[in-house]
Amino acid sequence: MATMGSTVLHLPSGPTGVVGKLHPTVLFNICDSFIRRNDQQERVIGTLLGSFSVDGTVEIRNSYAVPHNESLDQVAVDIDYHRTMFELHQRVNAKEVIIGWYSTGSGVSASDALIQDFYGREVTNPIHLTVDTAFTDDQANIKAYVSTPLTLGDRPLAAQFHEIQLDLRLVEAERLGFDVLKMTVVDKLPSDLEGLEGTIERLQDMIDTISRYVDNVIEGQLPPDNAIGRYLADTIASVPRVNSDAFDKLFNDSVQDVLLVLYLANLTRTQLTLAEKLNTAAQIV
């Protein structure tokens, strides 16, 4: 337990050289721990696991919640639980180390300086990840920070949090789940065909955006960017050259395979349900 002896400053700052790469599993773990929290808790905190790269990139791969209590003038973290969970994770994956901590909410607070100081004893320059689980303005605001202590002589005054670049890279299946997670109310999860339709619509939107950009550059309305041009050239070169008839056949065959698997799965489910009902009826007789 620690007393609020320092404050927190969140000031605009330039690039810090640290780049965070966030895996979607961490987001799902954080949202799950927030849903399962006690009614008296306004937010949850936890430990982030991952790895550091020599180029300053931080991979945020896993996380676990840590019990804590907060009041107006003090904060208490269950250190024993934190270390026990870390030892268990080390048995499963020794390559994942402590890289920082997370909290739910829209920004940093005064108690974050104390928690940051605790994790600063676990790892050098820990990452602080914030996830707005309230989805303010219908947006999932996810930010990451590193801190710098502000001192006057030998006396600590405050902790200054600098926001760092955070990349959220998802495969298509994870993106569909994240899109559903961003909605406050959903009637049902999207089916495979609905997910495919949404993916194609996003791809069409990206193609339209690129097409408008290229037209504007050709017409002189926008200055050309060599980096974007190389990226577009590499992207186009990575697409295999397939004529339209062969692509249509390949696509239709893939759709038919998916529909066949769905049909067989539904047929198996129906047979199991029927067998269960027949077994129940035989036991009653």
C-alpha positions, 0 to 999 in steps of 0.5 A: 500500500502506498500513499498519494505522495506524487502527482501525474502530468500528461503533457504533449511530447514529441516522439519517444522512440518507443513503439508498441505493438498490441496483440488483440488477445490483450484487449479481450483479456482486459475487457473480460477482466473489466466485466468480471470486476467487483461492483465496487470497482470503477476500473481494473488494472493488470500486468502486461507481458511481452518482449522488448526489441533492440530497435525500441519496439515493444510486443504486448502479447499477453496480460492478467488482471491484478487485484487492487484497492484505491481510495482518495489518498492511497492505492494498494496492489496485491503484490503476492498475487501479481508475482504468483501469476507471473511465475505461472506464466513463466512456466508456460512461456518463459520468453514473455516478461513483464513489460508494464501494466494496463488500466481501464479508463479514458486517461491517466489519473493521480494513482497511476504515478504510484502504480507506475512506480511499482512496475518501475521496480519490476522492469525499466521504463514500463509501458502504461496501456489505457483502454476506454471500456466505456467506449466514449463517443462510440470509439475504443480509445486505446493509448500507451504511455511511458513516464519520466520522473520530474524532480526538484533536486533529490525531491520527486515532484511528479511523473510525466506521461508521454504518449507513444505510438501504438500499432494494433495489428489484426488478422481478419478473423480477429478484426471481425471480433474486435468490430463486434466488441466495439459495438455496445449492443449486438443481436448476434455474432456475424456469420461466415458469409456476413464476415466475408461481406464485411471484409469485401466492403472494407477492401472496396473502400480501401481500393476506392481511397487509393484510386482517388489518391492516385487520381489526385496525384496525377492531376497535380492536386496532391504532391507525390510521395515516393514511400506511398508509391513504393508501398503501392507497387509492392502491394500490387506486385504481391497479388498473383496474376490470375485471369478473371475466369480462373479467379471466379472459379477459384472463389466459387469453389472456396465458397462451395467448400465453406457452404458444404462444411456448414451443411455437414456441421448442421447435419451432425448437430441435428443428428446428435440432438435427435439421438439425445432425444431418442435416448431420453425417450427410451430411458423414460419408457 
